[in-house]
């Protein structure tokens, strides 16, 4: 569990219908691996529907760590490819997480 306070980068996107098989999955895996190595990275949650709409939330300890990740050279390449090849639309929001609650069903 990610403990607040922290920051959430909320990336919602709609994939282009013709974007499968164009290196998207490989780049996504690489970005997850690379983000996990960055100072201030706390974790990620992601989901994508069959309609191509997805939401990825990454968690960071500071705004500075988010800015450093945004400026990372490989991440910049992924951002460019996303605009040029993979996304029909996306939104990115940054929010401060003040509280967190969770539930886990008994096993």
N, C-alpha and C positions, 0 to 999 in steps of 0.2 A: 504494500500500500504506500502511496506517495503522501508524505506528510506536509500539510500546509504550515506556514505560508509558502507559496511558490507561484510560478507563472505557468499558464497554459497557453500554448499556441494552437489555435483551432483552425484547421485547414479543411474546408469543405470544397469538394470539386465534382465536376461532371466530366467524365471521360468522353472523348470523341468516339463515336461508334467504330471508326476505322483504325483505332490506336492499338489494338491487340497485336502482339507479335512484333512490335516495333521497339523492343528493348525496354519497355516500361517496367515489367516485372523485375528484371535484372537491376535496373537503376533503383527501383524501390527498395530492394534488398540491400543494395550497396549503401543507400542513404540511411537505412535503419542501423546498419553496422557502424557506419561512420559517425552518426549522431551519438550513438552510445559511447563513443570514445571522447566526446567533447566535454571539456570542463563545464560543470553546471547542469549537465543532462541528468534527468531523474527518471524518465520512462516514457512510454508511448502506448496509446490505445488506438485501434483503427478498425474500421468496418466499411465494406463497399457492397452495395446492392447490385442485383442483376441488371438494373437500369443504367448502371455506370456511375451513380451518385455515391460518393464516399465521404467519410469524415475521419480525419486523423487528428488526434490531440497529443501533442508532445508536451512534456512538463520540464520546466527549467527552474534553477534556483535564483536567477536574476535576469533583469533586462539586458545586462551586458553579455551574459552567456547566449541569449537569444540573438543579439546583434552579431556576435562572433560567428555563430552557426550560419546565420543568413549570409555572411560575407565569405564563408569558407569556399575555396576555389572549386572543389568538386560539386558542392551544393549549388554554386552559381551555374555550373553547366547543367545540372538537373533542372534548375529553374527555367533556364532558356529553352531546353528541350520540352519542358512542360507547356510553355506558351506556344512553341512552334509546332509540336506534334501531338501531345497527349490530351490536353484539356480544352474542352469547349468553353468552360467557365470555372473560375475558382474564387473563393473568398478566404482571406486570412485575417484572423482576429487574435488579439493578445489580451488575456484577462488575468487578473491577480486572483489566485485561489486562496480564500480566507479560511474556509472550513471544508471538511470532508467527512462523509459518513458512508458506511458500507454495511452490507449484509451478506452472509454466506450461509446457505442452507446446511443443516447438519447432514453428515454422511452416514 
